[in-house]
Amino acid sequence: MEEVKYVYQLAKFLMNPTYDEIQDANSLRGNEIRKTPLIHSPTFSKLTGSQIYLKAEFQQKTGSFKIRGAYYKIRLLSTTEKKHGVVAASAGNHAQGVAFASALEKISCTIVMPQNASPAKVAATRGYGANVILAGTNYDESSAKAKEIAHETGATMIHAFDDPQIISAQGVIGLEILEDLPDVDEIYVPIGGGGLAAGILIAIKKNNPNIKVVGVQSSSFPAMFESLKNGSLTSSGGERTIADGISVKIPGQITFSIIKELIDEIVLVDDSEIIKAMFLLMERMKFVVEPAGAASLAYLISKKPSPGKKVVAILAGGNVDMYLLGQIVDKGLAAMGRLLKLSILLPDRPGAFKEIVDEISAANANIVEVVHDRLSSNISAGSAGVTLSLETQGKEQSNKLIETLKKKNIQFRLLT
């Protein structure tokens, strides 16, 4: 009997999710899973030449779309399965979704996270009541440890993306988009393992095959992009990226089969494009969105691929580390020419620095930070090094100031 049950469960796991199951997931979400808003953005519409609508999944409970799949999967577990609890591997968002859903069902939950996981995400996961184990240096190593725990304890493994029920619940996002914007032309969705994209593709293409769905991956982890190009699952990636939420080396077997059949295109973005999108979301929309969550909008801003179209960018999550957030602000300002950092070598005499300050003042730039150095080995006796961080109105003003300093024969290096 146990063998028959195992075969049934294995067959169910390998079976692709259906549109009917997406509708079931929609009906079972109750009051716990929010329908997130679809927000038209005049700012990003003007920047891209499209009519941009932002699907605000970063406003979902636990700060990400991941709670949708975790909640649906855990709610459908049998009484026996719930007694044994659940285990999952995740760098952050899936961890919090599984922990929160487990707390709602009052079942034990173990989450395996990489040793280098964000302390804030580890704390948040523990805050939902999960037992957190730090093991491995990436998702794949953490997942191997989680599978060991599942085998030893009998706990149910809640996969982050390659599971029919997880995929089905993520697909509800597609139903919500169609409900709010039935005449949408294109949808851009971030892809890591592919669960979000696979679910949305099933929901969208069943209703209207003419709606274009584009997946967006980090150029540092283009595993689904390479898998589609090669026609089979391909391991790819491993470079550093700030978009840890989509840094998956090998896509799921189920997600790959769905995406291969239904996706219109997969495109790539780099960290600099993501940083710009995150910065603009904070400054223009007052939205704090994590790097992986901003990937789809980053592509639209940088490439402007859909002039005149009604386009939805899915902002998949908002769980960003506060230390990283400070770097994003500085790098975003620098990329837009609004933060200028100079290293200047001055004669160590009274009034030398005032001459520099006068030129900065005349250019209407604002001094944000000053670092004065006389002691470093590369500073010759009788000289002083000064590093200045300046806030300007943009690249044009920055370039004018740089030209002025050159004309004054002031020795400096441009650091940003």
Secondary structure, 3 states (H helix, E strand, C coil): CHHHHHHHHHHHHHCCCCHHHHHHHHHCCCCCCCCCCEEECHHHHHHHCCEEEEEEHHHCHHHECHHHHHHHHHHCCCHHHHHHCEEEECCCHHHHHHHHHHHHHCCCEEEEECCCCCHHHHHHHHHCCCEEEECCCCHHHHHHHHHHHHHHHCCEECCCCCCHHHHHHHHHHHHHHHHHCCCCCEEEEECCCCHHHHHHHHHHHHHCCCCEEEEEEECCCCHHHHHHHHCCCCCCCCCCCCCHHHCCCCCCHHHHHHHHHHCCEEEEECHHHHHHHHHHHHHHHCCCCCCHHHHHHHHHHHHCCCCCCEEEEEECECCCCHHHHHHHHHHHHHHCCCEEEEEEEEECCCCHHHHHHHHHHHCCCEEEEEEEECCCCCCCCCEEEEEEEEECCCHHHHHHHHHHHHHCCCCEEECC
